[in-house]
Amino acid sequence: MRRYAVKMYMLTALAVLALTPVVYAAGPDASIDLVGEKAGVSFQCAMLAGHAGNKILPKGEPERLFEYGYAAAKVGWQALRTTPGFRQGFGPHFGFLAGKSDEFFIGMVVAGAAADIDKFLSNEVPIEPGVTTEQRMQLQGLVALQEFQRRNCRLIGK
């Protein structure tokens, strides 16, 4: 039951970011969805950089991306909580989110980003007989580096 509850918390937090454009598409606060997108992408890039390692990437790149995503998510969540109409836009789901701290919400977004990257890497480098865990991790590091470069993650926050 606990696993289900954690999964629901994460899905609700991610839904807040995903649904933000729907709620604010016509209003002056439409830029809030960009903040949410910046946070999610930054966290995903931080996860990719962590898997790729510091051999090729600049030292501290995962931390830099994480800190950038954290700042963006905190600004976005605080803006969402104080924006008129937010409660009505999410109806019964806001009651769950209303009492939670910024860190709780951001943690759910980070967990979603980590799950996305783990799923991506597992699909790209599946478990195969005869491949050791170390070999698989090395292959995942190479795939993560390629994806990091494909997404232009180095440009985030600069």
N, C-alpha and C positions, 0 to 999 in steps of 0.2 A: 504494500500500500504506500509506503514511504517513497519508493521509486516513482510510482505513478504521480504522487503529489509534486515531487521535484520536477518531473517532466512537464506537468501542467503549469507550474510556476514559470519554467523556462519558455514554454510556448506562449504564455500570456505576455511575458516581457517582450518577446520577439514580435508578437502581434501588435504591441503598442508601436514599435518602430515601423512595422510593415504597413499598418493601417493609417499612420499619420497622414500620408498624402490624401487619403480618402476623406478624412475628417476636415482637413484644412485646404483642400484643393482650390477653393474659391476665395480664401481669405488672405489677409496680409501675413499670416503666420505660416504660409506654405513653405517657407525656408526651413522650418523645423524638421521636415522630412530629410532635408539635405544633411542636417546635423546628425540625424540617426544613421543615415547611409554612410557618412564619414566615419562614424564610430564603428559600425559593423565591418566595413572594409579595412579599417586600421587594425582591428583586432584579428581579422583573418590574415592580414599580412604579417602581423606580429607572430602568429602561430606558424606561418610558412617560414619566416626567418628563423624561428626557434628550431624547426625541423632541419633547415638547411645548414645551420651551424655558423660559427664565426670564422671559418677558414677562408671563405671568399667574401662574405658580407662584412661591412664595417663593424667593428666591435661596438656592442651596445645597440645594434639596430632593432632587435626584438623589443628591448625596453623602450626605445624612443617611440616606436610605433604604438606600443601599448599605452604609454603615457599620453600620446596624442589622442588615441581613441577614448581613453578614460576621460580626458578633459572635454572632448566633444560630446560624449554620452552624458556626462554630468550636466553640461549646459543644456543639452536637448531635453533631458528628463525634467530639469527644473523649469524650463520654459513650458513644457507640456502640462506640468502640474498647475502652473499659474495662469494658463491660457483659458479665457472664458470659452465655455462650450466643450471643454475637454471631457468633463464628467458625462455629459449627455452623449457625446460621440462614442463612448465605450460602454455605456449603460451599466449592466450588472458587473462587468469585469473591473470597473474602476474601484469598487468597494474592496476588492482584493489588493489592488495596487496602492490604494490611498495611504495605508499605514506603513508602507515599506520605505526603508531608507534608500537614498540614492545608490549606495553601495550594493544593496540587494538587487536593485534593478540592473545596475551595470554588470554585476556578477552573472545575472541571467543572460545578458547579451554576450558576455565573454564566453560563457558555457556554450551558447548556441554557435558562436564563431568557431570554437574549438571542435565541436561536434561536426560542423561542416567540413573543416579541414581534415579531421581524422577520417571521415567518410570518403572524402576525395582521395586521400592518400591510400586508403585501404582498397578502393576501386582501381587505382592506378597500379598499385603494387600488391596484388593479392597474395595470400599465403599459398605457397606451393611446396610440395614435398621436396626435400633435399636442400631447401634454402634455409640457412640458419637465420635466427633472429637478428644477428649482427649484420648479415648481408642484406636482409630486408630493410633494416633501418638505414643502411647506407644508400640503398636504392631509393627509399622514400626521401632521404635528404637531397638526392639529385633531382628527383621529381619536384620537390618543394622549391628548390632553387630555380628551376625552370619556370615554375608557376609564379614565383615571386617576381622574376624578371618579366614574364609575359604580362602581368598585371601592373607593371611599373610601380611597384610598391616603394621603391626608393624615393619617389617624388612626393609621397604623402607627407604632408606637414612641412613642406619646404617652400 
